[in-house]
Amino acid sequence: MNTSKLLSVAVLFAASHLPAQGFDFLFTTSQNERTLSGSGGTVLRDLHPNDIVGLPGFPCPRLAEKWVPRSALMTMAGDEDNDNNYWEPNLMGSIDALLSSFGAAGSTVPNARTIWYSPSVPLGTTISGGAGLRPGDIGRIVRNTAGDGRVQYFIRMESINQALGLPLTTPIDVDAAAFGPNHGLYLSLDTDIVCSPCGGPTLLRDGDVFCIPPAAYTLSAAGTIGGVLPNSAVVVYTEAQMDAFVANALVTNRFGVCVSTAIDTESLDIDFTSTAGTVVPTCLGVPLFVPTLLFSTESLTGGAILTTAAGGQIHTSTCAALGTSCGSGPTLGNQLGLLPPSASTGIPSYVNALASTRLFTYTAESVVHQIPIGTAAQIDFNTPGFMGWVFLTFAPMGPGVVAPSSPFVWGLLGHPDYYLAPNFMNTVPGGFATYTSPVIPFACDLVFQGVTITSAGTIEASTPTMIEVF
């Protein structure tokens, strides 16, 4: 097999699903929401703050779908809190920041193993060991030589504290993040804190945006941030400036009220389609070019996304503006492919995390995650191929365990792992469909996963999901 040729075909297949300009988005919501499409009536329509949602660049109107369900993260993490349950509906609380490997490094389509995130609640350390994944870290759940359920860091809390001139062990909570290798790491924190970044002691507000410039850190061979120079962070936009961006955008919230303040910066992304920006001084002798940033704030219920371009505007996607102009009614959430509660009131959520990327979506999620003996399991799928093959794997039982995975070497776009040893169960049609298992007669823990063949001829695996039978 000519692997390089197949990879080229796969990347072209992903790119062919996108417009000439603009990106797909990954995002999270601040509250429970539903997809506008209804996701075929499956549980995949129900979005939670710890689900990662995908928003394709086209077709129009854009329809959001669950991209990495929280059940996939639970499968990858295992029984991280040692309570003898894989099912942890509040795992990591909410996902407060996202970084896409595509947007950051121009790599191929990301997946659940390559996307970076920051939780609002620490991941338990029973399996991962060490510090785990904390609200002050940006990292991801991986499999390494020690096994599954481990944590890899893009940047640790201690390095961010170093850049801010804080004691290394100071608890912080990353609330928004964006990264570009030539732009630096842009961050906002969840609460006000007194620190000493470039320029000396200051009260860093929860609406401020600061940057750790490229000259202030070293990148590892894996593309993660290693050493960081102390007191090197630069405040690029104050909370007052973020307020001005919001006011200048003339955007409404879910009730149709024109928004004039940010309250708190909730998500950040670099607009890689724009060459505009501004230059600010640093303490390193090298000026910092600040690119156009996309952002959301706590005040932007209805899910509006704004841009710093031209002093603050509603960001316009490939299909439409991602917010409603003052005087034109509420921002509903349908611009993000989310279902508003009514025609006159928008979704209660603001965008909690944001990352531009390229999307390939193949998801699986259990309808009910814990079922009694003598019950059939039901798994909902969103399959991009003409049909999917459903596989079942028995997972370890007991406290502090994790299902072991192996590389899915046949895939290029979907989930990169599968779970040994898979047992073929049945098929489901492409699109949204539900698989129902035979009645399960004994207590066990099960991993379900789908496999499909795409129109490009690649063989891809879905995100995994689990069922606990008790």
C-alpha positions in Angstrom: 0.0 0.0 0.0 1.2 3.5 -0.9 0.7 5.1 2.5 1.8 8.6 1.5 -0.6 8.6 -1.4 -3.5 7.4 0.7 -2.7 10.1 3.3 -2.8 12.7 0.6 -6.2 11.4 -0.6 -7.5 11.5 3.0 -6.4 15.0 3.6 -7.8 16.1 0.3 -11.1 14.4 1.2 -11.2 16.4 4.5 -10.3 19.6 2.7 -12.9 19.1 0.0 -15.6 19.4 2.7 -14.5 22.9 3.4 -14.8 26.3 1.7 -11.9 28.0 0.0 -11.6 30.4 3.0 -12.3 29.9 6.7 -12.1 27.0 9.0 -14.4 24.6 10.8 -14.7 25.2 14.5 -14.5 23.1 17.6 -16.3 24.6 20.6 -17.9 23.9 23.9 -20.9 25.4 25.5 -21.3 26.8 29.0 -24.6 25.0 29.7 -26.4 22.0 28.4 -27.7 22.6 24.8 -29.2 20.7 21.9 -28.1 20.5 18.3 -30.3 22.4 15.7 -30.3 19.3 13.5 -31.7 17.0 16.2 -29.0 14.5 15.3 -31.5 12.0 14.0 -33.3 11.9 17.4 -30.2 10.2 19.0 -28.5 11.1 22.3 -25.8 12.8 20.2 -28.2 15.8 20.0 -27.7 16.5 23.8 -24.6 18.7 24.4 -22.9 19.1 27.7 -20.1 21.5 28.8 -17.7 18.6 28.8 -18.6 17.5 25.2 -16.5 18.9 22.3 -18.7 20.1 19.5 -17.8 20.4 15.8 -19.2 23.1 13.5 -18.4 22.5 9.8 -17.5 25.4 7.6 -20.3 24.3 5.2 -22.9 23.5 4.0 -25.0 26.4 5.0 -26.7 26.7 7.4 -24.0 25.3 9.5 -25.1 22.4 11.7 -23.1 21.6 14.8 -22.7 17.9 15.9 -21.0 16.3 18.8 -17.4 15.6 17.9 -15.9 14.1 21.0 -18.6 13.0 23.4 -17.8 13.1 27.1 -18.3 9.3 27.1 -15.2 9.1 24.8 -13.1 11.1 27.3 -14.4 8.8 30.1 -13.3 5.7 28.1 -9.9 7.2 27.5 -9.5 8.4 31.2 -10.7 5.2 32.9 -11.7 5.2 36.5 -9.6 8.2 37.3 -11.1 8.9 40.7 -11.0 5.2 41.9 -14.7 4.9 42.7 -15.2 1.7 40.7 -17.2 3.5 38.0 -16.2 4.4 34.4 -19.3 6.6 34.1 -18.4 10.1 35.4 -21.0 12.5 33.8 -19.2 15.5 35.3 -15.7 14.5 34.2 -13.4 17.6 34.1 -16.5 19.8 34.9 -16.5 21.8 31.7 -13.9 22.2 29.0 -12.7 25.8 29.3 -10.1 26.1 26.6 -9.3 24.2 23.3 -6.2 24.2 21.2 -6.2 22.5 17.8 -3.1 20.8 16.4 -4.3 21.8 13.0 -4.6 25.5 13.7 -1.4 25.5 15.7 0.9 23.6 13.5 -0.8 23.2 10.1 -1.0 19.4 10.7 -3.7 17.0 9.4 -7.2 16.6 10.8 -7.2 16.4 14.6 -8.9 13.8 16.7 -9.7 13.1 20.3 -6.1 12.2 21.1 -4.5 15.2 19.4 -6.8 18.1 20.6 -5.6 20.0 23.7 -8.0 21.2 26.4 -8.1 22.7 29.9 -10.7 21.5 32.4 -12.6 23.5 35.0 -12.3 20.5 37.5 -9.1 18.5 37.9 -8.9 15.0 36.4 -8.4 12.4 39.0 -4.9 11.0 39.3 -5.5 7.3 40.2 -4.5 6.2 36.7 -2.4 9.2 35.3 -0.4 9.7 38.5 1.6 12.9 39.0 -0.2 16.2 39.1 -3.0 15.1 36.7 -4.8 17.5 34.4 -5.6 20.6 36.4 -7.6 23.8 35.6 -4.2 25.6 35.3 -2.9 23.1 32.7 -3.5 22.6 29.0 -3.2 19.0 28.1 -4.9 15.8 26.9 -5.5 12.2 27.8 -3.2 9.9 26.0 -1.8 6.3 25.8 2.0 6.2 26.4 4.5 3.5 27.3 2.9 3.4 30.8 -0.5 2.6 29.4 -3.8 4.3 28.8 -5.3 7.1 30.9 -2.1 9.2 31.1 -1.8 13.0 30.7 0.4 14.8 28.2 0.8 18.6 28.7 0.9 21.3 26.1 1.8 23.7 29.0 1.8 23.1 32.7 0.3 25.5 35.3 3.8 26.0 36.7 5.1 27.4 33.3 2.2 29.8 33.1 2.8 31.0 36.6 6.5 31.4 35.8 5.6 33.7 32.9 3.3 35.7 35.2 5.8 36.1 37.9 3.8 34.0 40.3 4.9 31.3 42.8 5.0 28.1 40.7 2.4 26.3 42.8 -0.2 29.1 42.7 -3.6 27.6 41.7 -4.9 29.3 38.5 -7.7 28.4 36.1 -7.1 28.8 32.3 -10.3 30.2 30.9 -9.3 30.8 27.3 -6.4 29.9 25.0 -5.1 30.3 21.5 -1.8 29.3 20.0 0.2 29.8 16.9 3.9 28.8 16.6 4.8 32.2 15.3 2.3 34.1 17.4 2.8 32.7 20.9 0.3 31.4 23.5 -2.6 33.7 24.2 -4.5 33.2 27.5 -7.1 34.5 29.9 -7.7 33.4 33.4 -11.0 32.7 35.2 -10.4 35.0 38.2 -8.5 38.2 39.0 -5.0 37.8 40.4 -2.1 40.0 41.4 1.0 39.0 39.5 4.2 40.4 38.0 4.3 39.9 34.2 6.3 42.0 31.8 6.0 45.6 33.1 5.9 44.8 36.8 3.2 44.1 39.5 -0.3 44.4 38.2 -3.9 43.2 38.9 -4.6 40.8 36.1 -8.3 40.9 35.5 -10.4 37.9 34.4 -11.2 39.8 31.2 -7.6 40.5 30.3 -5.8 38.7 27.5 -2.1 38.0 27.9 0.5 36.3 25.7 3.6 34.2 26.4 5.6 35.4 23.4 7.5 32.9 21.2 10.8 34.4 22.4 9.9 33.5 26.0 9.6 29.7 25.7 11.2 26.7 24.1 9.2 24.1 22.1 9.8 20.4 22.6 10.2 18.0 19.8 6.5 17.1 20.3 5.6 20.8 19.8 4.7 21.4 23.4 5.9 24.3 25.6 8.8 23.5 27.8 10.9 26.1 29.6 9.4 29.6 30.0 11.2 32.7 30.9 10.1 34.3 34.2 8.0 37.5 34.1 7.7 37.3 30.3 4.0 37.3 29.8 2.6 40.4 28.1 -0.9 41.8 28.6 -2.0 42.5 25.1 -5.6 43.5 25.8 -7.0 44.8 29.1 -10.5 44.0 30.3 -11.4 47.6 29.4 -10.2 47.0 25.9 -12.1 43.8 25.6 -15.2 45.7 26.8 -14.6 48.2 24.0 -14.3 45.4 21.4 -17.7 44.0 22.6 -19.4 47.5 22.6 -18.0 48.3 19.1 -19.3 45.0 17.7 -22.9 46.1 18.3 -24.0 42.6 19.1 -27.0 41.3 21.1 -27.3 38.7 23.8 -30.0 35.9 23.9 -32.7 38.5 24.9 -31.9 40.9 22.1 -30.2 43.4 24.5 -27.2 45.2 23.0 -24.1 44.1 24.9 -21.5 46.7 26.0 -19.2 44.8 28.4 -17.3 41.5 28.3 -17.5 40.6 32.1 -15.0 37.7 31.5 -13.1 36.5 28.4 -14.3 32.9 27.9 -12.7 31.7 24.6 -9.9 32.8 22.2 -8.8 31.7 18.8 -6.4 33.1 16.2 -8.0 34.1 12.9 -5.6 32.4 10.6 -7.4 33.9 7.6 -6.5 37.4 8.6 -3.1 39.1 8.2 -4.2 42.2 10.3 -2.9 42.7 13.8 -1.1 45.1 16.1 2.4 45.3 17.6 3.1 45.5 21.3 6.4 45.8 23.2 7.8 43.0 25.3 10.5 42.7 27.9 12.6 40.5 25.7 13.8 43.1 23.2 11.6 41.6 20.5 8.2 43.3 19.6 5.2 41.0 19.6 2.9 40.9 16.6 -0.6 40.3 18.0 -2.8 38.7 15.3 -6.5 39.2 14.9 -8.2 37.2 17.6 -11.6 35.6 17.7 -13.2 35.6 21.1 -16.3 35.1 23.2 -17.2 36.5 26.6 -19.5 35.7 29.5 -21.9 38.4 28.5 -22.4 36.9 25.0 -25.3 34.5 25.8 -26.8 33.2 22.6 -23.3 32.1 21.5 -22.0 35.1 19.6 -18.4 35.0 18.4 -16.6 38.3 17.9 -13.3 39.5 16.4 -10.8 42.1 17.4 -10.6 43.3 13.8 -11.4 46.9 13.1 -11.8 47.7 16.8 -14.4 44.9 17.4 -16.9 43.3 15.1 -19.2 40.3 14.9 -17.2 37.6 13.2 -18.6 36.5 9.9 -18.2 32.9 8.9 -18.4 31.3 5.5 -22.2 31.2 5.9 -23.3 34.1 8.0 -22.4 36.4 10.9 -21.9 34.6 14.2 -24.1 36.9 16.2 -27.0 39.3 15.7 -26.6 43.0 15.3 -28.2 45.5 17.7 -31.7 46.3 16.7 -32.2 43.0 14.8 -33.3 40.7 17.6 -31.6 38.3 19.9 -28.6 36.2 19.1 -30.3 32.8 19.0 -27.5 30.2 18.8 -28.7 28.9 15.4 -25.7 30.6 13.9 -23.6 27.9 15.7 -26.0 25.1 14.8 -27.6 25.0 18.2 -31.3 24.9 19.0 -32.7 28.0 20.6 -35.5 27.6 23.2 -37.9 29.8 21.2 -38.0 32.1 18.2 -37.6 35.1 20.4 -35.0 33.8 23.0 -31.5 32.5 22.3 -29.6 29.7 24.0 -28.4 30.4 27.6 -24.9 29.4 26.8 -21.9 31.5 25.8 -19.1 29.8 23.8 -16.9 28.4 26.5 -13.9 27.2 24.4 -13.1 27.7 20.7 -10.6 26.4 18.2 -10.4 26.6 14.4 -9.6 23.4 12.7 -10.5 20.8 10.0 -13.2 18.3 11.0 -13.8 14.6 10.5 -16.7 13.5 12.6 -17.4 9.8 13.5 -19.0 9.5 16.9 -20.5 6.8 19.2 -22.4 7.3 22.4 -24.2 5.0 24.8 -27.9 5.8 25.2 -27.8 4.7 28.8 -24.3 4.2 30.3 -25.1 2.0 33.3 -27.7 -0.8 32.8 -28.8 -3.8 34.9 -28.1 -7.4 34.1 -30.6 -8.8 31.6 -30.8 -5.5 29.6 -29.8 -4.8 26.0 -27.2 -2.0 25.4 -28.0 0.7 22.9 -25.4 2.8 21.1 -26.1 5.8 18.9 -23.7 6.4 16.0 -23.1 9.3 13.6 -21.3 7.4 10.7 -19.8 9.3 7.8 -19.6 6.2 5.6 -22.4 4.2 3.9 -22.5 1.8 6.8 -20.7 1.0 10.0 -19.5 -2.2 11.6 -20.1 -2.3 15.4 -17.5 -3.9 17.7 -17.6 -4.8 21.4 -14.7 -5.2 23.7 -14.7 -6.4 27.4 -13.0 -3.9 29.6 -11.3 -4.5 33.0 -13.6 -4.3 36.0 -12.9 -2.9 39.5 -11.6 0.3 40.9 -8.8 2.3 39.3 -8.8 0.5 35.9 -8.8 1.7 32.3 -9.6 0.0 29.1 -6.4 -0.8 27.2 -6.3 0.5 23.6 -4.0 -0.1 20.6 -3.2 2.0 17.5 -5.8 1.7 14.8 -3.2 1.6 12.0 -5.7 1.5 9.2 -7.2 4.9 9.9 -6.1 8.4 9.0 -8.9 10.7 10.0 -11.0 9.1 12.7 -10.2 8.0 16.3 -6.6 6.7 16.2 -7.2 3.7 18.6 -9.2 0.6 19.0 -9.8 -1.7 22.0 -8.6 -5.3 22.2 -10.0 -7.8 21.5 -12.9 -6.5 19.4 -15.9 -8.8 18.8 -18.0 -8.0 15.7 -21.6 -7.5 16.6 -23.6 -6.1 13.7 -23.8 -3.3 11.2 -25.6 0.1 11.3 -26.5 2.3 8.3 -24.6 5.4 7.6 -25.7 8.7 9.2 -27.5 8.7 12.5 -28.4 5.2 13.7 -28.9 3.1 16.8 -27.3 -0.3 17.5 -29.2 -2.5 20.0 -27.2 -5.5 21.5 -28.5 -8.8 22.6 -29.6 -9.0 26.2 -26.5 -9.0 28.4 -26.8 -11.8 31.0 -23.9 -11.0 33.4 -22.1 -8.1 35.0 -19.4 -6.6 32.9 -17.9 -3.4 31.5 -18.0 -3.0 27.7 -16.4 -0.7 25.2 -18.3 -0.2 21.9 -16.8 1.3 18.8 -17.7 1.6 15.1 -15.6 1.2 12.0 -16.5 2.5 8.5 -15.1 3.0 5.0 -15.2 6.6 3.8 -15.9 7.7 0.2 -12.1 8.3 0.0 -11.5 4.7 0.7 -10.0 5.1 4.1 -11.0 2.8 7.0 -11.9 4.8 10.1 -12.8 4.2 13.7 -15.4 6.0 15.7 -14.9 7.5 19.1 -15.3 4.9 21.8 -18.1 4.7 24.4 -18.7 2.4 27.4 -21.6 0.5 29.0 -21.4 -0.8 32.6 -23.6 -3.7 33.3 -24.4 -4.3 37.0 
